[in-house]
Amino acid sequence: MSARSVNRRASLTAKGMATRAAILDTSHQVFKETGYYGASISEITRRCGISMGNFYQYFKNKEQVFLELNDLIISRFTARVTSLPAESLSFEERLQKTILLLYEHTRENFAFHRILGESELTDRVTLAYYETLAHHFRNFFRRESQAGNIRPLDPNLIAYGLIGVCYFHSFDWGKGERNPSPSRIVPLIEDLFMNGISGPSPWKSPSRRALLAIPRSAPLPAGNGEPLTKGEATRQAIFRAAEKIFGQHGVNRANISEITREAGVAQGTFYVHFGSKRDLIDGFVKYINSMMRRELQRAVARTRDRRDVERVGILAFYDFLQRHREIYRVVPEFEMIDREVGLWYYNKVLQGYVQGLEQGIQRGEIRNLPTVFLARSLMGFIHFIGLKWIVWNKSPRPEVPPHHLEDMIELVLFGLKPR
């Protein structure tokens, strides 16, 4: 008998329906705490107070449970979309309600969104999930563009950018911080998307030909060219191997023997430098964070106006991402595996970003918006565009298309308001 027919029979009784619902609720909690990979049917049944055999009366495996949770969350989102009023509202009211819908959905389901970062789910669930969300917002921005309410920038780019902004404002940033209330954050997001970040001071914008050009990188600081010690060289070889193996198998499924084989070192040598796989993950996150920030700093070192820093920074980040896409395929996974490591990664980027934006605001190059809000918004926007067009792209040479980059820079700097 198929699992489907067993599930149908079990759901005919009130008791069966209650048991099935309890399994779903318990599974959701276990997934939140341990992630998809770390969750086990034995833990779900233990917490639910049922036998393993009872579980299999209702579900074939934990994948089926997760997929049903995914369908439930999507159906709730779709129901909210269909209930949105539209006819009697102004464009500004429609835009605010659209942003509010996504922000509240993301906040309420943030733990589920974080689980979607696990590499085991990317191809099976994650891509389809975000495409379902993007479909609604893509249609919304296309209609508003056709009505002349916003500029005709790519609606898919706007949709995924908005998803990223809401994701990063729903993120747990630590230090006892709470997510901003909708009444505070939604008007700020609307203002950012409509008006961009460009401030009142004069700016000589680059020509269309130069818009997507990355300046020649500044040289490495003095001393950075010195030879590595043998120990440092070994650690870097292990990090490079980890980048490849993590990218191929995900962090959860990668094992130390594969990494040491790729690095060309003995397992005993690995344990000279790292106490465990978790110790490696901690060092690896700091290694890639430092490598990325160093490349971006070198790329923007010759620019002066903060608007050029943002433009060049976007281009340099995606150039880095194309060469290290395996890294970013697993960066979202660190949020689930080790919250503190993931928090350190994003906060390290945030700190430098806030400082640069504050300087830009003081010089009139950037609009006077809350700098932490600006930094998190831009990080989320850039992050999700990179995921969509590079990390999740199965092409052997993925890239953010040039016309998308042009639209992205226009949106970040000047917003959607017709000019």
C-alpha positions in Angstrom: 0.0 0.0 0.0 1.4 3.4 -0.9 2.2 6.1 1.7 -0.5 8.3 0.2 -3.2 5.8 0.7 -2.1 5.0 4.2 -2.1 8.8 5.0 -5.6 9.2 3.5 -7.0 6.3 5.6 -5.4 7.6 8.7 -6.8 11.1 8.2 -10.4 9.8 8.0 -10.7 9.7 11.8 -10.5 12.7 14.2 -7.9 10.9 16.2 -5.7 10.2 13.2 -6.0 13.8 12.0 -5.0 15.0 15.5 -2.0 12.7 15.6 -0.9 13.7 12.1 -1.1 17.4 13.1 0.8 16.8 16.3 3.6 15.1 14.3 3.8 18.1 11.9 3.9 20.6 14.8 6.6 18.6 16.7 8.6 18.2 13.6 8.5 21.9 12.9 9.9 22.6 16.3 12.7 20.0 15.9 13.6 21.4 12.5 13.8 24.9 14.0 16.2 23.7 16.7 18.4 21.2 14.9 18.0 22.0 11.2 16.8 19.6 8.5 20.0 17.5 8.4 20.3 17.3 12.2 16.6 16.3 12.8 15.8 12.6 13.2 12.6 10.7 13.2 13.5 9.2 16.6 13.7 12.7 18.2 10.4 13.7 16.6 8.6 10.6 17.8 10.2 10.9 21.3 8.9 14.5 21.7 5.6 13.7 20.2 5.1 10.7 22.5 4.4 8.2 19.7 6.2 5.1 18.4 8.3 5.0 15.3 5.7 2.6 13.8 3.0 5.2 14.5 5.0 7.8 12.7 5.3 5.7 9.6 1.5 5.3 9.5 1.3 8.9 8.6 4.6 9.9 6.9 7.0 8.0 4.6 10.1 9.8 6.0 11.2 13.2 7.4 11.5 14.6 3.9 7.7 14.2 3.4 7.2 16.0 6.7 9.4 18.9 5.7 7.7 19.2 2.3 4.3 19.3 3.9 5.5 22.0 6.2 6.8 23.9 3.2 3.5 23.5 1.4 1.6 24.8 4.6 3.8 27.9 4.9 3.4 28.6 1.2 -0.4 28.2 1.3 -0.6 30.6 4.2 1.5 33.1 2.2 -0.7 32.7 -0.8 -3.9 33.2 1.2 -2.5 36.5 2.5 -1.6 37.6 -1.0 -5.2 36.9 -2.3 -6.6 38.8 0.7 -4.7 42.0 -0.1 -7.0 44.9 -1.0 -6.0 46.7 -4.2 -8.8 48.6 -5.9 -9.3 51.4 -3.4 -5.7 52.0 -2.4 -3.2 54.5 -3.7 0.1 53.3 -5.1 1.9 54.2 -1.9 -0.6 52.3 0.2 -0.3 49.2 -2.1 3.5 49.4 -1.9 3.5 49.6 1.9 1.0 46.7 2.2 3.1 44.6 -0.2 6.3 45.2 1.8 4.4 44.6 5.1 3.2 41.2 3.8 6.7 40.0 3.0 8.2 41.4 6.2 5.6 39.8 8.4 5.8 36.5 6.5 9.6 36.5 6.8 9.6 37.3 10.5 7.0 34.7 11.3 8.8 32.0 9.4 12.4 33.1 9.8 13.5 29.8 11.4 12.1 28.0 8.4 13.9 30.4 6.0 17.2 29.8 7.8 16.7 26.0 7.4 16.3 26.5 3.7 20.0 27.6 3.6 21.1 24.0 4.2 22.7 22.7 1.1 20.7 19.4 1.2 17.5 21.4 0.5 18.7 24.0 -2.1 17.8 22.1 -5.2 14.8 20.2 -3.8 13.0 22.9 -1.9 14.8 26.3 -1.5 14.7 27.4 -5.2 11.0 26.6 -5.6 10.1 28.2 -2.3 11.7 31.6 -3.1 10.4 31.5 -6.6 6.9 31.2 -5.3 7.4 34.3 -3.1 9.2 36.2 -5.9 6.3 35.4 -8.4 3.9 37.6 -6.5 6.2 40.5 -6.0 7.5 40.3 -9.6 3.9 40.6 -10.8 3.3 43.5 -8.5 6.2 45.5 -9.6 5.6 44.7 -13.3 2.0 46.1 -13.0 3.1 49.2 -11.2 5.8 49.8 -13.8 3.2 49.5 -16.6 1.0 52.0 -14.7 3.9 54.4 -14.7 4.2 54.4 -10.9 7.8 53.2 -10.8 10.7 53.1 -13.3 10.8 50.1 -15.7 13.6 48.2 -13.9 13.7 44.4 -14.0 10.8 43.2 -11.7 12.5 39.9 -10.9 15.6 41.8 -9.6 13.4 44.1 -7.5 11.5 41.1 -6.1 14.6 39.1 -5.0 16.2 42.3 -3.7 13.1 42.9 -1.5 13.2 39.3 -0.2 16.8 39.8 0.8 16.1 43.1 2.5 13.2 41.6 4.6 15.3 38.6 5.4 18.2 40.6 6.8 15.9 42.7 8.9 14.3 39.5 10.3 17.7 38.1 11.1 18.7 37.7 14.8 21.6 40.1 15.1 22.4 39.2 18.7 23.1 41.4 21.7 19.5 41.4 22.8 18.4 43.2 19.6 14.8 42.8 18.5 13.5 42.8 15.0 12.2 46.3 14.1 8.4 46.6 14.4 6.5 46.7 11.1 5.3 50.3 11.8 9.0 51.4 12.0 10.7 49.3 9.3 8.1 49.2 6.5 8.2 53.0 5.8 12.0 53.0 5.8 12.1 50.1 3.3 9.5 51.9 1.1 11.6 55.1 1.2 14.8 53.2 0.4 13.2 51.4 -2.6 11.6 54.5 -4.0 14.4 57.0 -3.5 17.6 55.0 -3.2 20.6 56.1 -1.2 22.2 58.9 -3.2 22.6 62.1 -1.2 22.4 65.8 -2.1 26.1 66.5 -2.8 27.1 66.7 -6.5 28.3 63.5 -8.1 29.8 62.9 -11.5 28.1 59.6 -12.4 30.1 57.3 -14.6 29.2 56.9 -18.3 27.1 53.9 -19.3 30.3 52.3 -20.6 32.2 52.8 -17.3 29.3 52.0 -15.1 30.2 48.3 -14.8 34.0 48.7 -14.8 35.9 47.8 -11.7 39.0 50.0 -11.1 42.4 48.5 -10.9 42.8 47.1 -7.4 45.1 48.8 -4.9 48.3 46.9 -4.1 48.4 44.7 -1.0 49.6 46.5 2.2 53.3 46.3 2.9 54.2 43.0 4.6 51.4 41.0 3.0 53.7 39.7 0.4 56.0 38.0 2.9 56.2 34.2 2.6 53.9 32.2 4.8 55.3 30.0 7.5 54.9 26.3 7.0 52.0 26.2 9.5 50.2 29.1 7.9 50.6 27.5 4.5 49.1 24.2 5.8 46.1 26.0 7.3 45.4 27.8 4.1 45.7 24.6 2.1 43.2 23.0 4.4 40.9 26.0 4.1 41.1 25.9 0.3 40.3 22.2 0.4 37.4 22.8 2.8 36.0 25.4 0.3 35.9 22.8 -2.4 34.5 19.9 -0.3 32.0 22.1 1.5 30.8 23.4 -1.8 30.4 19.9 -3.3 28.8 18.2 -0.4 27.6 20.9 2.0 29.0 21.4 5.5 27.0 18.7 7.2 28.0 15.9 4.7 31.6 16.9 4.2 34.1 14.8 6.3 37.6 15.5 7.5 39.1 12.6 5.5 37.9 14.1 2.2 39.2 17.6 3.2 42.7 16.3 4.2 42.9 14.2 1.0 42.1 17.3 -1.1 44.6 19.4 0.9 47.3 16.7 0.5 47.9 16.5 4.3 47.6 13.6 6.8 44.6 13.5 9.2 47.1 13.8 12.0 48.3 17.1 10.6 44.8 18.3 10.5 44.4 17.8 14.2 47.6 19.8 14.8 45.8 22.9 13.5 42.1 22.1 14.3 40.6 20.4 17.3 37.5 19.2 15.5 35.4 19.8 12.4 33.5 22.6 14.3 36.9 24.2 15.0 37.6 24.1 11.3 34.2 25.7 10.5 35.0 28.5 12.9 38.4 29.1 11.3 37.0 28.7 7.7 34.3 31.3 8.2 36.9 33.8 9.5 39.2 33.0 6.6 36.6 33.6 3.9 35.3 36.7 5.6 38.8 38.1 5.8 39.5 37.2 2.2 36.3 38.7 0.9 36.7 42.0 2.8 40.3 42.3 1.7 39.4 42.0 -1.9 36.5 44.5 -1.6 38.7 47.0 0.2 41.4 46.8 -2.5 38.7 47.2 -5.2 37.3 50.4 -3.7 40.5 51.9 -2.4 40.9 54.3 -5.3 37.3 55.6 -5.2 36.4 58.7 -3.2 32.7 59.3 -3.4 30.6 56.8 -1.4 28.2 56.3 -4.3 31.2 55.0 -6.3 32.2 52.8 -3.4 28.7 51.2 -3.4 28.8 50.7 -7.2 32.3 49.2 -7.3 31.6 47.2 -4.2 28.6 45.5 -5.8 30.7 44.6 -8.9 33.7 43.5 -6.9 31.6 41.3 -4.6 29.9 39.5 -7.5 33.3 39.1 -9.2 34.6 37.5 -6.0 31.4 35.3 -5.8 31.9 34.0 -9.3 35.3 32.8 -8.4 34.3 31.4 -5.0 30.6 30.4 -5.5 31.3 27.2 -3.4 31.9 29.5 -0.4 28.6 31.3 -0.6 26.6 28.1 -1.2 27.5 27.2 2.4 27.5 30.6 4.1 23.8 30.5 4.7 24.3 27.0 6.1 26.5 28.3 8.9 23.5 30.2 10.3 21.9 26.8 11.1 24.9 24.8 12.0 26.5 27.3 14.4 24.5 30.5 15.2 27.5 32.2 16.8 29.7 31.7 13.8 27.0 32.9 11.4 26.4 35.9 13.6 30.1 36.8 13.7 30.3 36.6 9.9 27.5 39.0 9.2 28.3 41.4 12.1 31.9 41.7 10.9 30.7 42.8 7.5 28.1 45.1 9.1 30.6 47.0 11.3 32.7 48.1 8.4 29.7 48.9 6.3 28.1 51.2 8.9 31.4 53.1 9.3 31.6 53.8 5.6 28.0 54.8 5.2 28.3 57.2 8.2 31.2 59.0 6.4 29.2 59.1 3.2 26.2 60.7 5.1 28.5 63.3 6.7 29.8 64.3 3.2 26.3 64.5 1.7 27.0 61.6 -0.6 24.4 59.3 1.0 21.0 60.2 2.2 20.5 60.7 5.9 18.9 57.4 6.7 19.6 55.2 9.8 23.0 53.7 9.0 22.4 50.3 10.6 19.1 50.1 8.6 20.9 51.0 5.4 23.8 48.6 5.9 21.5 45.6 6.7 19.2 46.5 3.7 22.1 46.7 1.3 23.7 43.5 2.6 20.4 41.7 2.2 19.7 43.1 -1.3 23.2 42.2 -2.6 23.2 38.8 -0.8 20.0 37.5 -2.3 20.8 38.8 -5.8 24.1 36.8 -5.5 22.3 33.7 -4.4 19.7 33.9 -7.2 21.9 34.6 -10.1 25.3 33.1 -9.1 25.1 30.6 -6.2 21.9 28.9 -7.2 22.6 29.1 -10.9 23.5 25.7 -12.4 25.4 27.3 -15.3 29.1 26.4 -15.3 29.9 30.2 -15.6 27.1 31.9 -13.7 26.9 35.7 -13.5 24.5 38.5 -12.7 23.7 39.7 -16.3 25.0 43.2 -17.2 21.5 44.7 -17.7 20.6 43.4 -14.2 23.7 45.0 -12.7 22.8 48.3 -14.4 19.3 48.1 -13.0 20.6 47.1 -9.6 23.0 50.0 -9.4 20.2 52.4 -10.5 17.9 51.0 -7.9 20.4 51.2 -5.1 21.4 54.7 -5.9 18.2 56.4 -7.1 15.3 54.1 -6.3 12.2 53.3 -8.3 10.6 56.7 -8.3 10.2 57.9 -12.0 13.0 60.4 -12.8 
